[in-house]
């Protein structure tokens, strides 16, 4: 069997998923279109059932199980989105499901997975540990392991999104897709390019990875999946140390480029989507938009950004929005040493007001910080309109004789 599934396989999978998945909208993004000078459309998989594209691959994989395999139950490991997809698909088919999740999994994803009827086992610090425990459970009990990305049926299921993209925007030139283990971009690239070819067109597919989990670039250079040492990233949904072997073969053949974005880029993307498009997504779901904001893609023509998921913990959203404001130059914290005499705090506040900035939080202390006995430290969090306004505010303080020090976010 060819590594790249045929168009007919994706079409068959799409028919089978009609009763399981939602048809998500594709909406224009004017602010992003202005940045690259071409139309940008957002494919809203954050509005998919279970809040992400993962239900596609999970449901198709489970639909291919034999009656004997279904009777043994299924097991999976995930930090959230794949867990919910497997749990819902298993519930719909009457298959017992056990899901291993790491201890730090966001509470909304944990509760949703349990709500779909799966038995959840919380153990281990990382998804890698959960995967190992799930594999051991499968060997011990005979349950069928449902891998989040490294299986042909999962790739085909995810690829049904590629068919929808071409139906939504038949004249699309470029599709931007996030990369973790590679299942989504492999399926989208294979299905979308096959459908475009059938219509006599060619399209580009560009993958976007988080810089702290950028395993695809060295893998492509080596010609095989390689394992990297990952670092923490807000895009936990694509925090994968090694691409899957099945999707990698397809990515090698069909993905035109892979770019990398930072956590700052992702935070800015979340903020832009929230403010400009009124869209809530999780960090991993925003990397396609982050690539545009970071200037990582050019000359893309009509561009489709896949927003792959929307399952974000409200507490994380609060932190990410603050980080995004800081990364956009619209929120900063400064520390100013002051002589310990009356009126200094009022004077600094007056200068910030004159610059048109807004004071959000103030801390005034005489303790610690290596201060002289006649000094105090003023720490102030300020909201501005952007990088230029931030510079203006700092210059206003410096011209008045103060020495503001920007505190790293």
KOLKOLTOR-272883 format. One record per residue (C-alpha): residue number from 1; y, z, x; residue in one letter. Coordinates in nm, 2 decimals. Layout:
N
{NUM; {Y; Z; X}; "A"} ...
//
This chain:
409
{1; {0.00; 0.00; 0.00}; "X"} {2; {0.34; -0.09; 0.13}; "X"} {3; {0.57; 0.19; 0.25}; "X"} {4; {0.85; 0.06; 0.02}; "X"} {5; {0.76; 0.08; -0.35}; "X"} {6; {0.80; -0.24; -0.55}; "X"} {7; {1.07; -0.27; -0.82}; "X"} {8; {0.80; -0.27; -1.09}; "X"} {9; {0.69; 0.08; -0.98}; "X"} {10; {1.04; 0.22; -1.03}; "X"} {11; {1.07; 0.05; -1.37}; "X"} {12; {0.74; 0.20; -1.48}; "X"} {13; {0.85; 0.54; -1.36}; "X"} {14; {1.18; 0.50; -1.55}; "X"} {15; {1.00; 0.43; -1.87}; "X"} {16; {0.79; 0.73; -1.83}; "X"} {17; {1.09; 0.96; -1.77}; "X"} {18; {1.29; 0.84; -2.07}; "X"} {19; {1.19; 1.15; -2.27}; "X"} {20; {1.23; 1.39; -1.98}; "X"} {21; {1.56; 1.32; -1.82}; "X"} {22; {1.92; 1.26; -1.94}; "X"} {23; {2.11; 0.94; -1.89}; "X"} {24; {2.40; 1.07; -1.68}; "X"} {25; {2.75; 0.91; -1.69}; "X"} {26; {2.92; 0.71; -1.42}; "X"} {27; {3.29; 0.77; -1.42}; "X"} {28; {3.59; 0.63; -1.22}; "X"} {29; {3.76; 0.85; -0.96}; "X"} {30; {4.11; 0.73; -0.93}; "X"} {31; {4.22; 0.97; -0.65}; "X"} {32; {3.93; 0.87; -0.43}; "X"} {33; {3.99; 0.50; -0.51}; "X"} {34; {4.34; 0.54; -0.38}; "X"} {35; {4.21; 0.68; -0.05}; "X"} {36; {3.98; 0.39; 0.04}; "X"} {37; {4.17; 0.12; -0.15}; "X"} {38; {3.86; 0.01; -0.36}; "X"} {39; {3.72; 0.14; -0.69}; "X"} {40; {3.52; 0.46; -0.66}; "X"} {41; {3.27; 0.56; -0.93}; "X"} {42; {3.10; 0.90; -0.96}; "X"} {43; {2.74; 0.91; -1.08}; "X"} {44; {2.72; 1.25; -1.24}; "X"} {45; {2.37; 1.37; -1.17}; "X"} {46; {2.52; 1.72; -1.17}; "X"} {47; {2.50; 1.68; -1.55}; "X"} {48; {2.12; 1.60; -1.53}; "X"} {49; {1.87; 1.83; -1.70}; "X"} {50; {1.82; 2.13; -1.47}; "X"} {51; {2.15; 2.04; -1.30}; "X"} {52; {2.02; 1.79; -1.04}; "X"} {53; {1.83; 1.47; -0.97}; "X"} {54; {1.52; 1.67; -0.87}; "X"} {55; {1.38; 1.66; -1.22}; "X"} {56; {1.32; 1.29; -1.17}; "X"} {57; {1.08; 1.32; -0.88}; "X"} {58; {0.91; 1.63; -1.00}; "X"} {59; {0.84; 1.50; -1.34}; "X"} {60; {0.71; 1.17; -1.21}; "X"} {61; {0.49; 1.34; -0.96}; "X"} {62; {0.34; 1.57; -1.22}; "X"} {63; {0.28; 1.29; -1.46}; "X"} {64; {0.05; 1.13; -1.20}; "X"} {65; {-0.18; 1.43; -1.17}; "X"} {66; {-0.53; 1.39; -1.31}; "X"} {67; {-0.65; 1.63; -1.59}; "X"} {68; {-0.86; 1.81; -1.33}; "X"} {69; {-0.55; 1.86; -1.10}; "X"} {70; {-0.34; 1.98; -1.39}; "X"} {71; {-0.60; 2.24; -1.48}; "X"} {72; {-0.56; 2.39; -1.13}; "X"} {73; {-0.19; 2.44; -1.17}; "X"} {74; {0.09; 2.34; -0.93}; "X"} {75; {0.28; 2.52; -0.66}; "X"} {76; {0.62; 2.44; -0.50}; "X"} {77; {0.88; 2.59; -0.27}; "X"} {78; {1.25; 2.55; -0.31}; "X"} {79; {1.59; 2.72; -0.29}; "X"} {80; {1.66; 2.61; -0.64}; "X"} {81; {1.69; 2.25; -0.76}; "X"} {82; {1.33; 2.14; -0.69}; "X"} {83; {1.21; 2.47; -0.82}; "X"} {84; {1.38; 2.41; -1.16}; "X"} {85; {1.26; 2.04; -1.17}; "X"} {86; {0.90; 2.14; -1.11}; "X"} {87; {0.92; 2.43; -1.35}; "X"} {88; {1.06; 2.23; -1.64}; "X"} {89; {0.82; 1.93; -1.58}; "X"} {90; {0.53; 2.17; -1.57}; "X"} {91; {0.64; 2.34; -1.89}; "X"} {92; {0.67; 2.01; -2.06}; "X"} {93; {0.31; 1.91; -1.96}; "X"} {94; {0.16; 2.25; -2.01}; "X"} {95; {0.07; 2.30; -1.64}; "X"} {96; {0.08; 2.65; -1.49}; "X"} {97; {0.35; 2.66; -1.21}; "X"} {98; {0.41; 2.90; -0.92}; "X"} {99; {0.73; 2.86; -0.73}; "X"} {100; {0.80; 3.03; -0.39}; "X"} {101; {1.17; 3.09; -0.33}; "X"} {102; {1.35; 3.26; -0.04}; "X"} {103; {1.50; 3.61; -0.09}; "X"} {104; {1.86; 3.48; -0.08}; "X"} {105; {1.82; 3.23; -0.35}; "X"} {106; {2.13; 3.21; -0.58}; "X"} {107; {2.07; 3.42; -0.89}; "X"} {108; {2.15; 3.14; -1.14}; "X"} {109; {1.88; 2.92; -0.99}; "X"} {110; {1.63; 3.20; -0.99}; "X"} {111; {1.69; 3.29; -1.35}; "X"} {112; {1.68; 2.92; -1.46}; "X"} {113; {1.34; 2.87; -1.28}; "X"} {114; {1.19; 3.17; -1.45}; "X"} {115; {1.35; 3.06; -1.78}; "X"} {116; {1.14; 2.74; -1.76}; "X"} {117; {0.82; 2.94; -1.75}; "X"} {118; {0.73; 2.93; -1.39}; "X"} {119; {0.60; 3.23; -1.20}; "X"} {120; {0.84; 3.29; -0.92}; "X"} {121; {0.75; 3.46; -0.59}; "X"} {122; {1.05; 3.58; -0.38}; "X"} {123; {0.95; 3.61; -0.02}; "X"} {124; {1.08; 3.50; 0.32}; "X"} {125; {1.43; 3.43; 0.45}; "X"} {126; {1.43; 3.05; 0.45}; "X"} {127; {1.29; 2.76; 0.25}; "X"} {128; {1.07; 2.68; 0.55}; "X"} {129; {0.90; 3.01; 0.51}; "X"} {130; {0.86; 2.95; 0.14}; "X"} {131; {0.70; 2.61; 0.21}; "X"} {132; {0.45; 2.77; 0.44}; "X"} {133; {0.36; 3.04; 0.18}; "X"} {134; {0.33; 2.78; -0.09}; "X"} {135; {0.09; 2.57; 0.13}; "X"} {136; {-0.12; 2.88; 0.19}; "X"} {137; {-0.12; 2.96; -0.18}; "X"} {138; {-0.24; 2.60; -0.25}; "X"} {139; {-0.52; 2.63; 0.00}; "X"} {140; {-0.62; 2.97; -0.13}; "X"} {141; {-0.62; 2.89; -0.50}; "X"} {142; {-0.66; 2.51; -0.53}; "X"} {143; {-0.32; 2.46; -0.69}; "X"} {144; {-0.16; 2.12; -0.62}; "X"} {145; {0.13; 2.14; -0.38}; "X"} {146; {0.44; 1.96; -0.51}; "X"} {147; {0.64; 1.87; -0.20}; "X"} {148; {1.02; 1.84; -0.26}; "X"} {149; {1.05; 1.50; -0.09}; "X"} {150; {0.76; 1.40; 0.12}; "X"} {151; {0.54; 1.22; -0.13}; "X"} {152; {0.54; 0.86; -0.26}; "X"} {153; {0.55; 0.96; -0.63}; "X"} {154; {0.84; 1.19; -0.57}; "X"} {155; {1.03; 0.91; -0.39}; "X"} {156; {0.96; 0.67; -0.68}; "X"} {157; {1.08; 0.93; -0.93}; "X"} {158; {1.40; 0.98; -0.75}; "X"} {159; {1.44; 0.61; -0.72}; "X"} {160; {1.48; 0.57; -1.09}; "X"} {161; {1.84; 0.69; -1.02}; "X"} {162; {1.89; 0.37; -0.82}; "X"} {163; {1.80; 0.16; -1.12}; "X"} {164; {2.05; 0.35; -1.33}; "X"} {165; {2.32; 0.29; -1.07}; "X"} {166; {2.28; -0.08; -1.09}; "X"} {167; {2.28; -0.07; -1.47}; "X"} {168; {2.59; 0.14; -1.47}; "X"} {169; {2.78; -0.07; -1.21}; "X"} {170; {2.61; -0.41; -1.16}; "X"} {171; {2.88; -0.53; -0.92}; "X"} {172; {2.86; -0.22; -0.69}; "X"} {173; {2.90; -0.29; -0.32}; "X"} {174; {2.82; 0.04; -0.16}; "X"} {175; {2.62; 0.35; -0.27}; "X"} {176; {2.68; 0.69; -0.09}; "X"} {177; {2.40; 0.94; -0.11}; "X"} {178; {2.34; 1.28; 0.05}; "X"} {179; {2.05; 1.32; 0.29}; "X"} {180; {1.83; 1.63; 0.32}; "X"} {181; {1.46; 1.55; 0.35}; "X"} {182; {1.53; 1.19; 0.25}; "X"} {183; {1.35; 1.16; -0.08}; "X"} {184; {1.66; 1.07; -0.29}; "X"} {185; {1.82; 0.82; -0.05}; "X"} {186; {1.48; 0.65; 0.01}; "X"} {187; {1.41; 0.61; -0.36}; "X"} {188; {1.77; 0.50; -0.44}; "X"} {189; {1.78; 0.25; -0.15}; "X"} {190; {1.45; 0.09; -0.24}; "X"} {191; {1.51; 0.07; -0.61}; "X"} {192; {1.88; -0.03; -0.60}; "X"} {193; {1.83; -0.30; -0.33}; "X"} {194; {1.53; -0.44; -0.51}; "X"} {195; {1.72; -0.46; -0.84}; "X"} {196; {2.02; -0.61; -0.66}; "X"} {197; {1.80; -0.87; -0.49}; "X"} {198; {1.65; -0.97; -0.82}; "X"} {199; {2.01; -1.04; -0.94}; "X"} {200; {2.09; -1.24; -0.62}; "X"} {201; {2.31; -0.97; -0.47}; "X"} {202; {2.31; -0.75; -0.16}; "X"} {203; {2.44; -0.39; -0.15}; "X"} {204; {2.49; -0.13; 0.12}; "X"} {205; {2.34; 0.22; 0.10}; "X"} {206; {2.50; 0.49; 0.33}; "X"} {207; {2.35; 0.83; 0.38}; "X"} {208; {2.56; 1.14; 0.43}; "X"} {209; {2.43; 1.45; 0.60}; "X"} {210; {2.57; 1.80; 0.68}; "X"} {211; {2.65; 1.84; 1.04}; "X"} {212; {2.46; 2.17; 1.06}; "X"} {213; {2.15; 2.01; 0.93}; "X"} {214; {2.18; 1.65; 1.07}; "X"} {215; {1.82; 1.57; 1.13}; "X"} {216; {1.83; 1.21; 1.03}; "X"} {217; {2.04; 1.07; 1.31}; "X"} {218; {1.81; 1.19; 1.60}; "X"} {219; {1.51; 1.09; 1.39}; "X"} {220; {1.64; 0.73; 1.36}; "X"} {221; {1.72; 0.73; 1.73}; "X"} {222; {1.36; 0.84; 1.81}; "X"} {223; {1.20; 0.61; 1.56}; "X"} {224; {1.01; 0.89; 1.39}; "X"} {225; {1.10; 1.22; 1.21}; "X"} {226; {1.20; 1.49; 1.46}; "X"} {227; {1.26; 1.85; 1.39}; "X"} {228; {1.60; 2.00; 1.48}; "X"} {229; {1.74; 2.36; 1.49}; "X"} {230; {1.96; 2.39; 1.19}; "X"} {231; {2.26; 2.62; 1.15}; "X"} {232; {2.39; 2.78; 0.83}; "X"} {233; {2.58; 2.54; 0.60}; "X"} {234; {2.73; 2.57; 0.25}; "X"} {235; {2.53; 2.26; 0.16}; "X"} {236; {2.20; 2.45; 0.13}; "X"} {237; {2.05; 2.19; -0.09}; "X"} {238; {2.02; 1.95; 0.21}; "X"} {239; {1.95; 2.22; 0.47}; "X"} {240; {1.63; 2.05; 0.61}; "X"} {241; {1.52; 2.06; 0.97}; "X"} {242; {1.30; 1.75; 0.96}; "X"} {243; {1.29; 1.44; 0.73}; "X"} {244; {0.98; 1.36; 0.54}; "X"} {245; {0.75; 1.10; 0.69}; "X"} {246; {0.72; 0.90; 0.36}; "X"} {247; {1.09; 0.87; 0.30}; "X"} {248; {1.17; 0.81; 0.66}; "X"} {249; {0.98; 0.48; 0.67}; "X"} {250; {1.18; 0.35; 0.38}; "X"} {251; {1.51; 0.49; 0.53}; "X"} {252; {1.44; 0.31; 0.86}; "X"} {253; {1.41; -0.02; 0.68}; "X"} {254; {1.67; 0.00; 0.40}; "X"} {255; {1.95; 0.25; 0.47}; "X"} {256; {2.24; 0.07; 0.63}; "X"} {257; {2.42; 0.37; 0.79}; "X"} {258; {2.41; 0.75; 0.82}; "X"} {259; {2.73; 0.96; 0.86}; "X"} {260; {2.79; 1.33; 0.91}; "X"} {261; {3.04; 1.56; 0.74}; "X"} {262; {3.14; 1.92; 0.83}; "X"} {263; {3.14; 2.22; 0.60}; "X"} {264; {3.53; 2.19; 0.59}; "X"} {265; {3.49; 1.83; 0.47}; "X"} {266; {3.24; 1.95; 0.20}; "X"} {267; {3.47; 2.23; 0.09}; "X"} {268; {3.76; 1.99; 0.06}; "X"} {269; {3.54; 1.75; -0.15}; "X"} {270; {3.45; 2.03; -0.39}; "X"} {271; {3.82; 2.12; -0.43}; "X"} {272; {3.92; 1.75; -0.49}; "X"} {273; {3.64; 1.70; -0.75}; "X"} {274; {3.74; 2.02; -0.93}; "X"} {275; {4.11; 1.95; -0.93}; "X"} {276; {4.12; 1.57; -0.96}; "X"} {277; {3.81; 1.49; -1.17}; "X"} {278; {3.75; 1.82; -1.34}; "X"} {279; {3.39; 1.82; -1.20}; "X"} {280; {3.19; 2.11; -1.08}; "X"} {281; {2.92; 2.03; -0.82}; "X"} {282; {2.73; 2.22; -0.56}; "X"} {283; {2.81; 2.17; -0.19}; "X"} {284; {2.51; 1.94; -0.13}; "X"} {285; {2.61; 1.74; -0.43}; "X"} {286; {2.96; 1.67; -0.29}; "X"} {287; {2.87; 1.52; 0.05}; "X"} {288; {2.92; 1.16; -0.07}; "X"} {289; {3.28; 1.24; -0.16}; "X"} {290; {3.33; 1.44; 0.16}; "X"} {291; {3.24; 1.13; 0.35}; "X"} {292; {3.53; 0.94; 0.18}; "X"} {293; {3.78; 1.23; 0.23}; "X"} {294; {3.68; 1.26; 0.60}; "X"} {295; {3.73; 0.89; 0.66}; "X"} {296; {3.37; 0.83; 0.76}; "X"} {297; {3.33; 0.52; 0.54}; "X"} {298; {3.55; 0.21; 0.55}; "X"} {299; {3.55; -0.14; 0.39}; "X"} {300; {3.30; -0.02; 0.13}; "X"} {301; {3.42; -0.24; -0.17}; "X"} {302; {3.33; -0.10; -0.51}; "X"} {303; {3.17; 0.23; -0.42}; "X"} {304; {2.94; 0.46; -0.61}; "X"} {305; {2.92; 0.82; -0.50}; "X"} {306; {2.61; 1.01; -0.62}; "X"} {307; {2.69; 1.37; -0.72}; "X"} {308; {2.34; 1.49; -0.68}; "X"} {309; {2.36; 1.84; -0.82}; "X"} {310; {2.58; 2.10; -1.00}; "X"} {311; {2.39; 2.42; -0.96}; "X"} {312; {2.65; 2.64; -0.78}; "X"} {313; {2.66; 3.02; -0.79}; "X"} {314; {3.00; 3.12; -0.93}; "X"} {315; {3.05; 3.36; -0.64}; "X"} {316; {2.98; 3.08; -0.39}; "X"} {317; {3.23; 2.86; -0.58}; "X"} {318; {3.49; 3.13; -0.54}; "X"} {319; {3.44; 3.14; -0.17}; "X"} {320; {3.42; 2.76; -0.13}; "X"} {321; {3.74; 2.70; -0.32}; "X"} {322; {3.92; 2.95; -0.10}; "X"} {323; {3.77; 2.77; 0.21}; "X"} {324; {3.86; 2.43; 0.07}; "X"} {325; {4.22; 2.54; 0.01}; "X"} {326; {4.23; 2.66; 0.37}; "X"} {327; {4.07; 2.35; 0.50}; "X"} {328; {4.33; 2.14; 0.31}; "X"} {329; {4.62; 2.34; 0.46}; "X"} {330; {4.71; 2.49; 0.12}; "X"} {331; {4.60; 2.85; 0.19}; "X"} {332; {4.64; 3.05; 0.51}; "X"} {333; {4.64; 3.40; 0.63}; "X"} {334; {4.90; 3.50; 0.90}; "X"} {335; {4.94; 3.81; 1.11}; "X"} {336; {5.28; 3.92; 1.22}; "X"} {337; {5.37; 4.21; 1.46}; "X"} {338; {5.68; 4.38; 1.34}; "X"} {339; {5.91; 4.66; 1.46}; "X"} {340; {5.85; 4.98; 1.26}; "X"} {341; {6.17; 5.00; 1.07}; "X"} {342; {6.28; 4.96; 0.71}; "X"} {343; {6.33; 4.61; 0.56}; "X"} {344; {6.10; 4.40; 0.78}; "X"} {345; {5.84; 4.34; 0.51}; "X"} {346; {6.12; 4.25; 0.26}; "X"} {347; {6.27; 4.01; 0.52}; "X"} {348; {5.94; 3.83; 0.58}; "X"} {349; {5.87; 3.79; 0.21}; "X"} {350; {6.22; 3.66; 0.16}; "X"} {351; {6.17; 3.39; 0.43}; "X"} {352; {5.84; 3.28; 0.28}; "X"} {353; {6.01; 3.25; -0.06}; "X"} {354; {6.29; 3.05; 0.09}; "X"} {355; {6.03; 2.81; 0.24}; "X"} {356; {5.89; 2.76; -0.11}; "X"} {357; {5.55; 2.93; -0.03}; "X"} {358; {5.38; 3.18; -0.25}; "X"} {359; {5.26; 3.52; -0.12}; "X"} {360; {4.91; 3.59; -0.26}; "X"} {361; {4.81; 3.91; -0.07}; "X"} {362; {4.97; 4.16; 0.17}; "X"} {363; {4.84; 4.42; 0.41}; "X"} {364; {5.08; 4.64; 0.61}; "X"} {365; {4.93; 4.88; 0.86}; "X"} {366; {5.03; 5.10; 1.15}; "X"} {367; {4.67; 5.17; 1.25}; "X"} {368; {4.46; 4.99; 1.51}; "X"} {369; {4.52; 4.63; 1.62}; "X"} {370; {4.62; 4.76; 1.97}; "X"} {371; {4.97; 4.85; 1.84}; "X"} {372; {5.25; 5.02; 2.02}; "X"} {373; {5.37; 5.34; 1.85}; "X"} {374; {5.68; 5.16; 1.73}; "X"} {375; {5.50; 4.86; 1.59}; "X"} {376; {5.32; 4.76; 1.26}; "X"} {377; {5.11; 4.46; 1.17}; "X"} {378; {5.18; 4.26; 0.86}; "X"} {379; {4.89; 4.05; 0.74}; "X"} {380; {4.99; 3.81; 0.46}; "X"} {381; {4.79; 3.54; 0.27}; "X"} {382; {5.01; 3.25; 0.16}; "X"} {383; {4.96; 2.96; -0.08}; "X"} {384; {5.13; 2.63; 0.03}; "X"} {385; {5.14; 2.27; -0.09}; "X"} {386; {4.96; 2.13; 0.21}; "X"} {387; {4.97; 2.10; 0.59}; "X"} {388; {5.33; 1.99; 0.62}; "X"} {389; {5.45; 2.27; 0.39}; "X"} {390; {5.24; 2.52; 0.60}; "X"} {391; {5.42; 2.40; 0.91}; "X"} {392; {5.75; 2.43; 0.74}; "X"} {393; {5.68; 2.79; 0.64}; "X"} {394; {5.56; 2.89; 0.99}; "X"} {395; {5.87; 2.73; 1.14}; "X"} {396; {6.10; 2.91; 0.90}; "X"} {397; {5.95; 3.24; 1.02}; "X"} {398; {5.97; 3.15; 1.39}; "X"} {399; {6.33; 3.05; 1.36}; "X"} {400; {6.41; 3.39; 1.22}; "X"} {401; {6.26; 3.55; 1.53}; "X"} {402; {5.91; 3.64; 1.40}; "X"} {403; {5.58; 3.54; 1.56}; "X"} {404; {5.33; 3.45; 1.29}; "X"} {405; {4.97; 3.41; 1.41}; "X"} {406; {4.73; 3.21; 1.19}; "X"} {407; {4.41; 3.40; 1.12}; "X"} {408; {4.11; 3.17; 1.13}; "X"} {409; {3.94; 3.12; 0.79}; "X"} 
//
